[in-house]
Amino acid sequence: MKPIRRSSMSLLLAAVLATAVTAQTKPPTAEQVLTGATQTAKAQQKNVLIHFGASWCSWCKHLDAMLESAEVGKLFRDNYVIAHLTIQESKDKVALENPGAQEMVDGAGAKGAGVPVYIFFDSDGQRIATSLAMPDGGNIGHPATPEEIQAFAGLLEKTAPRMTAAERKQVTDYLSKQKYGN
């Protein structure tokens, strides 16, 4: 067997390290995220809310702000395991997209809906609702208009059975008070 030269060993080591770094930074697949979320949801007796968004999306950031807010964030955490999947990224950030996430959105009927989109699943991974809940079947996105807020309240009633009417009103009141510069 021929010994490996130092320069060849350095190249081999660099290739292995590059592969390891790439493997560590590659986002998980949509299926992996859903599987992890449903396992947690089953253990915690909750449903799953998956938020599909992109780093450039200001409405996605508003949705995250609501889900994490001091005013209503606990209500969401008490009722859902919340997970994020990246889709529709700008060309320079396509590597951030979760493999299979756009297909999951398309399969739910939200192809071309823009972001944010969200899908609710039960703890067995069965889809129970989507953000395509406007009266015309359109995407709510981040609820900002009175019609979007009303449609969102209907989603909460359907997907968060332990959330009380008073808690849903707390969410809709929070949304109604928000001011957006968009």
Backbone as ProteinMPNN parsed JSONL, in Angstrom:
{"seq_chain_A": "MKPIRRSSMSLLLAAVLATAVTAQTKPPTAEQVLTGATQTAKAQQKNVLIHFGASWCSWCKHLDAMLESAEVGKLFRDNYVIAHLTIQESKDKVALENPGAQEMVDGAGAKGAGVPVYIFFDSDGQRIATSLAMPDGGNIGHPATPEEIQAFAGLLEKTAPRMTAAERKQVTDYLSKQKYGN", "coords_chain_A": {"N_chain_A": [[0.84, -1.171, 0.0], [0.561, 2.162, -0.84], [1.965, 4.955, 0.795], [0.166, 7.773, 2.07], [0.657, 11.033, 0.97], [1.646, 14.04, 2.652], [0.416, 16.43, 1.609], [-1.737, 15.339, 0.231], [-3.074, 14.195, 2.353], [-3.776, 16.485, 3.771], [-5.551, 17.67, 1.972], [-7.544, 15.701, 1.946], [-8.374, 15.765, 4.626], [-9.336, 18.407, 4.721], [-11.485, 18.173, 2.949], [-13.11, 16.336, 4.312], [-13.682, 17.811, 6.639], [-15.038, 20.011, 5.479], [-17.282, 18.71, 4.467], [-18.406, 17.828, 6.869], [-18.997, 20.276, 8.123], [-20.824, 21.328, 6.277], [-22.846, 19.401, 6.494], [-23.644, 19.864, 9.098], [-24.779, 22.4, 8.951], [-26.833, 22.225, 7.177], [-30.279, 22.564, 6.823], [-32.845, 20.796, 8.703], [-35.072, 18.313, 7.31], [-38.47, 18.897, 6.24], [-40.114, 16.824, 7.015], [-38.64, 15.69, 9.118], [-38.766, 17.774, 10.996], [-41.546, 17.928, 11.422], [-42.015, 15.338, 12.45], [-40.51, 15.399, 14.852], [-41.864, 17.478, 16.169], [-44.47, 16.414, 16.382], [-44.0, 14.227, 18.027], [-43.263, 15.493, 20.407], [-45.63, 16.925, 20.827], [-47.453, 14.855, 21.241], [-46.521, 13.803, 23.657], [-47.004, 15.991, 25.276], [-49.67, 16.436, 25.049], [-50.774, 18.183, 23.046], [-51.489, 20.135, 20.09], [-49.884, 20.733, 16.898], [-48.354, 23.581, 15.527], [-47.156, 24.661, 12.613], [-45.15, 27.085, 11.318], [-44.573, 28.467, 8.291], [-42.172, 30.28, 6.706], [-40.032, 33.055, 5.672], [-36.782, 34.602, 5.795], [-36.781, 37.247, 4.894], [-39.341, 38.171, 5.189], [-41.55, 40.409, 6.46], [-44.121, 40.132, 7.567], [-44.008, 37.554, 8.507], [-42.271, 37.91, 10.605], [-43.842, 39.527, 12.244], [-45.816, 37.659, 12.895], [-44.279, 35.769, 14.331], [-43.536, 37.462, 16.449], [-45.998, 37.803, 17.725], [-46.556, 35.126, 18.489], [-44.592, 34.765, 20.355], [-44.966, 36.736, 22.196], [-45.254, 38.597, 25.303], [-47.839, 39.091, 26.023], [-49.642, 37.202, 24.776], [-48.219, 34.942, 24.115], [-47.847, 32.746, 25.89], [-50.345, 31.511, 25.826], [-50.32, 30.362, 23.293], [-48.095, 28.645, 23.531], [-49.088, 26.955, 25.506], [-50.979, 25.505, 24.148], [-49.994, 24.577, 21.725], [-47.312, 22.88, 20.054], [-44.86, 24.637, 18.657], [-43.356, 25.031, 15.564], [-40.932, 25.865, 13.053], [-40.553, 26.258, 9.551], [-38.598, 26.929, 6.725], [-39.272, 28.548, 3.706], [-39.467, 29.735, 0.298], [-37.273, 31.51, 0.18], [-35.004, 34.269, -0.415], [-32.814, 34.452, -3.284], [-30.119, 34.435, -2.479], [-30.223, 33.137, -0.086], [-31.256, 30.605, -0.278], [-30.249, 28.211, 0.655], [-31.093, 28.086, 3.265], [-33.606, 27.039, 3.246], [-35.89, 24.509, 4.234], [-35.671, 21.214, 3.208], [-38.33, 19.77, 1.422], [-40.284, 21.339, 2.595], [-41.664, 23.308, 1.046], [-43.075, 21.607, -0.608], [-44.744, 20.436, 1.281], [-46.366, 22.605, 1.959], [-47.5, 23.131, -0.565], [-48.88, 20.724, -0.923], [-50.836, 21.026, 0.954], [-52.53, 22.689, -0.243], [-51.748, 25.315, -0.485], [-50.156, 26.367, -2.472], [-48.477, 28.984, -4.01], [-49.473, 30.81, -2.216], [-47.94, 32.633, -0.821], [-46.049, 33.955, 1.975], [-46.45, 34.607, 5.493], [-47.413, 31.186, 5.883], [-49.341, 28.832, 7.648], [-49.715, 25.642, 9.112], [-51.746, 23.463, 10.895], [-51.398, 20.582, 12.854], [-52.476, 17.456, 14.255], [-51.411, 15.474, 17.094], [-50.723, 13.111, 15.932], [-49.738, 13.742, 13.517], [-51.547, 14.373, 11.566], [-53.038, 16.599, 9.335], [-54.993, 19.284, 10.442], [-55.931, 21.825, 9.989], [-55.388, 24.834, 8.03], [-53.778, 27.971, 7.226], [-55.284, 28.908, 5.176], [-57.874, 30.095, 5.506], [-59.574, 32.171, 5.07], [-62.763, 33.644, 4.157], [-62.959, 33.435, 1.343], [-61.23, 31.396, 0.852], [-58.648, 32.223, 0.861], [-55.268, 32.947, 2.03], [-54.663, 33.678, 5.384], [-52.283, 34.66, 6.449], [-50.289, 36.747, 8.495], [-52.56, 37.677, 10.9], [-54.172, 40.692, 10.502], [-56.155, 42.453, 9.55], [-59.624, 43.131, 10.386], [-61.209, 41.035, 9.283], [-59.309, 39.011, 8.818], [-58.462, 38.564, 11.434], [-60.798, 37.593, 12.594], [-61.127, 35.206, 11.107], [-58.812, 33.908, 11.953], [-59.382, 33.558, 14.662], [-61.363, 31.634, 14.407], [-59.791, 29.513, 13.524], [-58.26, 29.067, 15.825], [-60.247, 28.208, 17.575], [-60.913, 25.802, 16.388], [-58.491, 24.356, 16.391], [-57.269, 24.486, 18.869], [-58.457, 23.058, 21.276], [-58.494, 23.282, 24.063], [-58.248, 25.947, 24.57], [-59.871, 28.643, 25.904], [-62.893, 30.585, 25.312], [-62.536, 33.136, 26.347], [-59.749, 33.3, 26.355], [-59.217, 33.121, 23.594], [-60.381, 35.539, 22.877], [-58.619, 37.24, 24.139], [-56.385, 36.889, 22.485], [-57.419, 37.852, 20.021], [-58.002, 40.476, 20.758], [-55.406, 41.398, 21.308], [-54.31, 41.235, 18.704], [-55.963, 43.082, 17.384], [-55.145, 45.49, 18.446], [-52.647, 45.941, 17.44], [-50.331, 47.826, 15.538], [-49.173, 48.317, 12.308], [-46.477, 49.035, 10.177], [-46.463, 48.33, 7.564]], "CA_chain_A": [[0.0, 0.0, 0.0], [1.349, 3.37, -1.001], [1.656, 5.915, 1.854], [-0.487, 9.024, 1.667], [1.538, 12.179, 1.171], [1.126, 15.067, 3.55], [-0.484, 17.331, 0.893], [-2.955, 14.577, -0.038], [-3.748, 14.052, 3.654], [-4.365, 17.792, 4.086], [-6.727, 17.824, 1.111], [-8.555, 14.768, 2.421], [-8.875, 16.31, 5.877], [-10.137, 19.586, 4.384], [-12.745, 17.705, 2.342], [-13.92, 15.745, 5.389], [-14.168, 18.913, 7.468], [-16.029, 20.769, 4.712], [-18.494, 17.896, 4.44], [-18.986, 17.847, 8.212], [-19.568, 21.6, 8.357], [-22.012, 21.415, 5.436], [-23.865, 18.534, 7.07], [-24.13, 20.489, 10.328], [-25.519, 23.625, 8.691], [-27.976, 21.942, 6.314], [-31.482, 22.524, 7.661], [-33.535, 19.506, 8.72], [-36.175, 18.205, 6.357], [-39.803, 19.205, 6.777], [-40.608, 15.611, 7.669], [-37.947, 15.57, 10.408], [-39.321, 18.789, 11.901], [-42.9, 17.504, 11.78], [-41.917, 14.156, 13.309], [-40.089, 15.848, 16.181], [-42.94, 18.285, 16.77], [-45.597, 15.556, 16.759], [-43.595, 13.427, 19.19], [-43.379, 16.377, 21.569], [-47.058, 17.225, 21.006], [-48.099, 13.67, 21.82], [-46.11, 13.732, 25.064], [-47.55, 17.141, 26.007], [-51.104, 16.491, 24.743], [-51.005, 19.434, 22.328], [-51.423, 20.076, 18.642], [-48.675, 21.326, 16.323], [-48.508, 24.718, 14.622], [-45.919, 24.88, 11.861], [-45.107, 28.378, 10.642], [-43.719, 28.464, 7.105], [-41.83, 31.667, 6.429], [-38.738, 33.377, 5.074], [-36.057, 35.617, 6.57], [-37.074, 38.588, 4.367], [-40.784, 38.404, 5.315], [-41.9, 41.203, 7.646], [-45.341, 39.575, 8.178], [-43.555, 36.377, 9.256], [-41.697, 38.432, 11.853], [-44.98, 39.939, 13.076], [-46.436, 36.435, 13.407], [-43.399, 35.275, 15.391], [-43.628, 38.371, 17.601], [-47.224, 37.472, 18.441], [-46.431, 33.804, 19.093], [-43.622, 34.845, 21.452], [-45.223, 37.941, 22.993], [-45.592, 38.475, 26.719], [-49.289, 39.195, 26.18], [-50.397, 36.007, 24.371], [-47.323, 33.835, 23.783], [-48.09, 31.587, 26.756], [-51.545, 30.821, 25.334], [-49.898, 29.523, 22.17], [-47.217, 27.571, 24.041], [-49.914, 26.02, 26.277], [-51.865, 24.75, 23.266], [-49.317, 24.076, 20.533], [-45.872, 22.786, 19.847], [-44.652, 25.537, 17.524], [-42.143, 24.749, 14.799], [-40.735, 26.748, 11.894], [-39.931, 25.745, 8.344], [-38.252, 28.028, 5.836], [-39.605, 28.388, 2.294], [-39.531, 30.956, -0.507], [-36.183, 32.415, 0.54], [-34.36, 35.018, -1.488], [-31.839, 33.607, -3.986], [-28.858, 34.317, -1.747], [-30.432, 32.393, 1.156], [-31.995, 29.382, -0.591], [-29.705, 27.127, 1.48], [-31.809, 28.065, 4.537], [-34.898, 26.371, 3.087], [-35.99, 23.127, 4.693], [-36.086, 20.307, 2.138], [-39.67, 19.216, 1.551], [-41.233, 22.272, 3.216], [-42.539, 23.889, 0.027], [-43.97, 20.533, -1.04], [-45.745, 20.282, 2.33], [-47.287, 23.731, 1.778], [-48.227, 22.894, -1.811], [-49.78, 19.603, -0.679], [-51.94, 21.499, 1.794], [-53.36, 23.582, -1.055], [-51.297, 26.699, -0.343], [-49.19, 26.715, -3.513], [-48.639, 30.359, -4.465], [-50.14, 31.627, -1.189], [-47.027, 33.569, -0.167], [-45.725, 33.661, 3.376], [-46.447, 33.322, 6.176], [-48.447, 30.159, 5.823], [-49.195, 27.922, 8.772], [-50.51, 24.425, 9.078], [-51.964, 22.848, 12.2], [-51.438, 19.126, 12.831], [-52.694, 16.832, 15.549], [-50.178, 14.838, 17.582], [-50.413, 11.973, 15.066], [-49.218, 14.265, 12.261], [-52.628, 14.581, 10.606], [-53.368, 18.014, 9.151], [-56.35, 19.606, 10.907], [-56.334, 23.135, 9.454], [-54.322, 25.653, 7.454], [-54.058, 29.409, 7.228], [-56.165, 29.215, 4.05], [-59.149, 30.096, 6.228], [-60.398, 33.343, 4.763], [-64.021, 33.204, 3.539], [-62.753, 33.095, -0.066], [-60.21, 30.361, 0.789], [-57.335, 32.843, 0.825], [-54.344, 32.804, 3.148], [-54.723, 34.721, 6.409], [-50.977, 35.237, 6.733], [-50.371, 37.262, 9.864], [-53.859, 38.342, 10.989], [-54.068, 42.128, 10.783], [-57.44, 43.107, 9.296], [-60.704, 42.508, 11.172], [-61.618, 39.766, 8.667], [-58.253, 38.033, 9.083], [-58.485, 38.265, 12.871], [-61.97, 36.736, 12.814], [-60.807, 33.891, 10.551], [-57.798, 33.323, 12.829], [-60.084, 33.113, 15.873], [-61.994, 30.369, 14.047], [-58.739, 28.489, 13.53], [-57.917, 28.775, 17.222], [-61.343, 27.418, 18.137], [-60.851, 24.47, 15.779], [-57.213, 23.657, 16.575], [-56.821, 24.563, 20.264], [-59.693, 22.766, 22.01], [-58.424, 23.68, 25.482], [-58.224, 27.401, 24.668], [-61.221, 29.106, 26.211], [-63.383, 31.737, 24.546], [-61.889, 34.331, 26.908], [-58.359, 33.304, 25.882], [-59.265, 33.494, 22.181], [-60.643, 36.985, 22.841], [-57.347, 37.875, 24.504], [-55.567, 36.873, 21.272], [-57.992, 38.763, 19.024], [-57.792, 41.845, 21.258], [-53.999, 41.696, 21.07], [-54.146, 41.482, 17.274], [-56.7, 44.299, 17.016], [-54.428, 46.661, 18.95], [-51.342, 46.07, 16.792], [-50.162, 48.805, 14.449], [-48.13, 47.84, 11.418], [-45.976, 50.035, 9.237], [-46.371, 47.752, 6.211]], "C_chain_A": [[0.885, 1.234, 0.0], [0.991, 4.356, 0.111], [1.027, 7.188, 1.284], [0.455, 10.176, 1.976], [0.829, 13.222, 2.027], [0.137, 15.987, 2.836], [-1.803, 16.634, 0.568], [-3.767, 14.418, 1.243], [-4.425, 15.355, 4.029], [-5.626, 18.032, 3.26], [-7.863, 16.927, 1.572], [-9.198, 15.289, 3.713], [-9.757, 17.533, 5.623], [-11.478, 19.182, 3.79], [-13.668, 17.113, 3.397], [-14.497, 16.842, 6.27], [-15.233, 19.736, 6.75], [-17.345, 20.016, 4.656], [-19.172, 17.92, 5.805], [-19.645, 19.183, 8.506], [-20.853, 21.763, 7.541], [-23.137, 20.586, 6.026], [-24.457, 19.161, 8.33], [-25.009, 21.699, 10.044], [-26.72, 23.403, 7.787], [-29.229, 21.837, 7.187], [-32.145, 21.147, 7.632], [-34.659, 19.496, 7.691], [-37.486, 18.563, 7.051], [-40.34, 18.002, 7.542], [-39.943, 15.405, 9.027], [-38.515, 16.552, 11.428], [-40.717, 18.376, 12.359], [-42.874, 16.303, 12.719], [-41.518, 14.546, 14.727], [-41.188, 16.613, 16.902], [-44.104, 17.401, 17.2], [-45.248, 14.661, 17.948], [-43.716, 14.249, 20.474], [-44.845, 16.67, 21.867], [-47.785, 16.053, 21.654], [-47.782, 13.583, 23.315], [-46.755, 14.836, 25.901], [-49.051, 17.331, 25.787], [-51.493, 17.838, 24.133], [-51.134, 19.13, 20.846], [-50.151, 20.783, 18.19], [-49.079, 22.481, 15.418], [-47.162, 24.882, 13.924], [-46.068, 26.168, 11.074], [-44.094, 28.272, 9.508], [-43.437, 29.918, 6.755], [-40.451, 31.801, 5.812], [-38.102, 34.52, 5.855], [-36.393, 37.037, 6.139], [-38.501, 39.04, 4.684], [-41.137, 39.161, 6.6], [-43.154, 40.66, 8.328], [-45.016, 38.306, 8.959], [-42.992, 36.814, 10.606], [-42.794, 38.922, 12.789], [-45.666, 38.717, 13.687], [-45.59, 35.852, 14.533], [-43.48, 36.147, 16.64], [-44.887, 38.074, 18.41], [-47.069, 36.142, 19.175], [-45.502, 33.801, 20.305], [-43.91, 35.988, 22.428], [-45.532, 37.63, 24.455], [-47.109, 38.429, 26.911], [-50.02, 37.891, 25.85], [-49.515, 34.793, 24.056], [-47.57, 32.584, 24.605], [-49.324, 30.812, 26.299], [-51.199, 29.904, 24.166], [-49.036, 28.364, 22.652], [-48.01, 26.529, 24.839], [-50.738, 25.095, 25.376], [-51.18, 24.093, 22.074], [-47.835, 23.84, 20.783], [-45.649, 23.586, 18.569], [-43.311, 25.207, 16.868], [-42.107, 25.67, 13.586], [-40.091, 25.979, 10.749], [-39.733, 26.917, 7.391], [-38.557, 27.644, 4.393], [-39.473, 29.746, 1.614], [-38.47, 31.994, -0.13], [-35.684, 33.175, -0.684], [-33.226, 34.156, -2.056], [-30.548, 33.417, -3.214], [-28.995, 33.518, -0.45], [-31.215, 31.097, 0.952], [-31.512, 28.211, 0.27], [-30.388, 27.036, 2.844], [-33.119, 27.283, 4.466], [-34.834, 24.925, 3.565], [-36.448, 22.238, 3.538], [-37.47, 19.718, 2.427], [-40.704, 20.172, 2.118], [-42.179, 22.879, 2.188], [-43.527, 22.845, -0.479], [-45.068, 20.295, -0.003], [-46.808, 21.38, 2.206], [-48.146, 23.511, 0.524], [-49.256, 21.782, -1.632], [-50.979, 19.966, 0.182], [-52.84, 22.472, 1.037], [-52.917, 25.025, -1.054], [-50.238, 27.092, -1.365], [-49.489, 28.124, -4.005], [-49.273, 31.285, -3.442], [-49.23, 32.683, -0.579], [-46.768, 33.136, 1.257], [-46.14, 34.842, 4.239], [-47.67, 32.466, 5.833], [-48.273, 29.358, 7.094], [-50.167, 26.768, 8.606], [-50.558, 23.878, 10.499], [-52.078, 21.336, 12.0], [-51.841, 18.627, 14.209], [-51.415, 16.09, 15.937], [-49.837, 13.553, 16.829], [-49.886, 12.429, 13.706], [-50.273, 14.456, 11.184], [-52.967, 16.068, 10.543], [-54.81, 18.252, 9.596], [-56.83, 20.969, 10.404], [-55.12, 23.819, 8.856], [-54.722, 27.119, 7.565], [-54.878, 29.841, 6.021], [-57.602, 29.238, 4.56], [-59.979, 31.356, 6.011], [-61.681, 32.863, 4.08], [-63.88, 32.801, 2.067], [-61.704, 31.999, -0.257], [-58.797, 30.907, 0.745], [-56.554, 32.639, 2.111], [-54.5, 33.974, 4.117], [-53.383, 35.432, 6.502], [-50.959, 35.655, 8.199], [-51.675, 38.039, 9.965], [-53.726, 39.809, 11.386], [-55.396, 42.843, 10.559], [-58.51, 42.456, 10.168], [-61.146, 41.151, 10.602], [-60.586, 38.662, 8.919], [-58.257, 37.616, 10.547], [-59.653, 37.336, 13.197], [-61.71, 35.318, 12.299], [-59.786, 33.169, 11.43], [-58.436, 32.808, 14.119], [-60.793, 31.785, 15.609], [-60.994, 29.228, 14.007], [-58.357, 28.092, 14.946], [-58.986, 27.893, 17.849], [-61.265, 25.966, 17.639], [-59.614, 23.681, 16.203], [-56.668, 23.674, 17.996], [-58.018, 24.313, 21.174], [-59.674, 23.151, 23.489], [-58.397, 25.196, 25.664], [-59.66, 27.877, 24.862], [-61.615, 30.283, 25.312], [-62.721, 33.021, 25.043], [-60.435, 34.427, 26.444], [-58.294, 33.649, 24.393], [-59.516, 34.995, 22.035], [-59.385, 37.759, 23.21], [-56.427, 37.954, 23.277], [-56.116, 37.872, 20.261], [-57.871, 40.215, 19.468], [-56.352, 42.285, 21.026], [-53.788, 42.067, 19.607], [-54.803, 42.792, 16.847], [-55.95, 45.563, 17.416], [-53.094, 46.909, 18.239], [-51.39, 47.096, 15.675], [-48.973, 48.371, 13.616], [-47.758, 48.934, 10.435], [-45.902, 49.526, 7.819], [-47.412, 48.344, 5.306]], "O_chain_A": [[1.847, 1.322, 0.763], [-0.196, 4.58, 0.351], [1.326, 7.607, 0.166], [0.982, 10.29, 3.083], [-0.398, 13.273, 2.109], [-0.905, 16.303, 3.412], [-2.865, 17.255, 0.619], [-4.995, 14.497, 1.223], [-5.538, 15.34, 4.555], [-6.633, 18.528, 3.767], [-9.02, 17.346, 1.586], [-10.419, 15.254, 3.866], [-10.81, 17.677, 6.244], [-12.501, 19.791, 4.102], [-14.873, 17.36, 3.378], [-15.679, 16.804, 6.612], [-16.231, 20.117, 7.361], [-18.411, 20.618, 4.784], [-20.396, 18.024, 5.882], [-20.735, 19.224, 9.078], [-21.852, 22.275, 8.048], [-24.282, 21.038, 6.051], [-25.649, 19.004, 8.597], [-25.906, 21.996, 10.832], [-27.549, 24.301, 7.639], [-29.239, 21.103, 8.176], [-32.021, 20.417, 6.648], [-35.132, 20.547, 7.26], [-37.591, 18.533, 8.278], [-40.952, 18.155, 8.599], [-40.6, 14.992, 9.982], [-38.721, 16.199, 12.589], [-41.035, 18.462, 13.545], [-43.636, 16.26, 13.685], [-42.118, 14.078, 15.695], [-41.413, 16.42, 18.096], [-44.671, 17.611, 18.272], [-46.107, 14.37, 18.78], [-44.207, 13.763, 21.493], [-45.258, 16.664, 23.026], [-48.638, 16.249, 22.52], [-48.665, 13.322, 24.132], [-47.023, 14.646, 27.087], [-49.633, 18.291, 26.291], [-52.391, 18.531, 24.613], [-50.913, 18.001, 20.408], [-49.429, 21.361, 19.003], [-50.028, 22.373, 14.641], [-46.157, 25.2, 14.558], [-46.988, 26.323, 10.271], [-42.911, 28.02, 9.737], [-44.364, 30.697, 6.534], [-39.794, 30.816, 5.477], [-38.796, 35.308, 6.498], [-36.297, 37.955, 6.954], [-38.83, 40.204, 4.459], [-41.033, 38.612, 7.696], [-43.249, 40.717, 9.554], [-45.668, 38.01, 9.959], [-43.216, 36.158, 11.623], [-42.689, 38.75, 14.003], [-46.051, 38.736, 14.856], [-46.123, 35.481, 15.579], [-43.491, 35.635, 17.759], [-44.852, 38.09, 19.641], [-47.411, 36.041, 20.353], [-45.611, 32.938, 21.176], [-43.165, 36.179, 23.388], [-46.008, 36.546, 24.792], [-47.603, 37.803, 27.848], [-50.935, 37.509, 26.579], [-50.038, 33.719, 23.758], [-47.509, 31.474, 24.076], [-49.345, 29.583, 26.377], [-51.725, 28.796, 24.064], [-49.23, 27.225, 22.225], [-47.648, 25.352, 24.849], [-51.147, 24.017, 25.806], [-51.721, 23.16, 21.481], [-47.203, 24.504, 21.604], [-46.192, 23.245, 17.518], [-42.279, 25.117, 17.532], [-43.137, 26.187, 13.153], [-39.199, 25.157, 10.957], [-40.596, 27.786, 7.269], [-38.165, 26.579, 3.917], [-39.379, 30.778, 2.278], [-38.735, 33.196, -0.121], [-35.912, 32.776, -1.826], [-32.738, 33.244, -1.388], [-29.939, 32.35, -3.283], [-27.995, 33.247, 0.216], [-31.774, 30.553, 1.904], [-32.295, 27.312, 0.58], [-30.276, 26.011, 3.516], [-33.679, 26.907, 5.496], [-33.855, 24.218, 3.33], [-37.502, 22.485, 2.951], [-37.741, 19.236, 3.527], [-41.893, 19.852, 2.124], [-43.383, 22.956, 2.436], [-44.686, 23.162, -0.748], [-46.202, 19.984, -0.368], [-48.003, 21.113, 2.333], [-49.364, 23.686, 0.557], [-50.377, 21.885, -2.131], [-52.01, 19.294, 0.144], [-53.793, 23.013, 1.597], [-53.63, 25.886, -1.568], [-49.497, 28.05, -1.148], [-50.624, 28.427, -4.374], [-49.582, 32.433, -3.761], [-49.722, 33.563, 0.128], [-47.217, 32.074, 1.689], [-46.178, 35.973, 3.754], [-48.763, 32.954, 5.547], [-47.15, 29.217, 7.577], [-51.259, 26.898, 8.052], [-49.55, 23.838, 11.205], [-52.766, 20.871, 11.092], [-51.583, 19.288, 15.215], [-50.445, 16.086, 15.179], [-48.779, 12.966, 17.058], [-49.616, 11.6, 12.838], [-49.94, 14.675, 10.02], [-53.157, 16.714, 11.573], [-55.726, 17.535, 9.193], [-58.033, 21.229, 10.401], [-53.979, 23.447, 9.128], [-55.844, 27.454, 7.944], [-55.142, 31.032, 5.857], [-58.445, 28.476, 4.087], [-60.977, 31.574, 6.699], [-61.69, 31.787, 3.483], [-64.601, 31.922, 1.596], [-61.323, 31.698, -1.388], [-57.842, 30.143, 0.606], [-57.095, 32.22, 3.135], [-54.471, 35.133, 3.703], [-53.333, 36.656, 6.618], [-51.55, 34.985, 9.046], [-51.886, 38.975, 9.194], [-53.23, 40.128, 12.467], [-55.729, 43.757, 11.313], [-58.316, 41.337, 10.642], [-61.425, 40.224, 11.362], [-60.947, 37.52, 9.201], [-58.075, 36.439, 10.86], [-59.508, 36.402, 13.985], [-62.034, 34.342, 12.975], [-59.882, 31.958, 11.63], [-58.07, 31.74, 14.61], [-60.825, 30.912, 16.477], [-61.306, 28.106, 14.407], [-58.154, 26.912, 15.231], [-58.674, 26.944, 18.567], [-61.523, 25.028, 18.392], [-59.684, 22.462, 16.357], [-55.713, 22.961, 18.302], [-58.542, 25.249, 21.778], [-60.73, 23.326, 24.097], [-58.509, 25.683, 26.789], [-60.547, 27.549, 24.075], [-60.773, 30.887, 24.647], [-62.384, 33.896, 24.244], [-59.945, 35.523, 26.17], [-57.408, 34.392, 23.973], [-58.931, 35.644, 21.168], [-59.121, 38.821, 22.648], [-55.768, 38.97, 23.059], [-55.355, 38.661, 19.7], [-57.657, 41.097, 18.636], [-56.105, 43.412, 20.598], [-53.167, 43.085, 19.301], [-54.247, 43.527, 16.031], [-56.113, 46.604, 16.778], [-52.482, 47.963, 18.415], [-52.384, 47.206, 14.959], [-47.897, 48.091, 14.145], [-48.614, 49.661, 9.93], [-45.347, 50.196, 6.948], [-47.488, 47.981, 4.132]]}, "name": "protein", "num_of_chains": 1, "seq": "MKPIRRSSMSLLLAAVLATAVTAQTKPPTAEQVLTGATQTAKAQQKNVLIHFGASWCSWCKHLDAMLESAEVGKLFRDNYVIAHLTIQESKDKVALENPGAQEMVDGAGAKGAGVPVYIFFDSDGQRIATSLAMPDGGNIGHPATPEEIQAFAGLLEKTAPRMTAAERKQVTDYLSKQKYGN"}
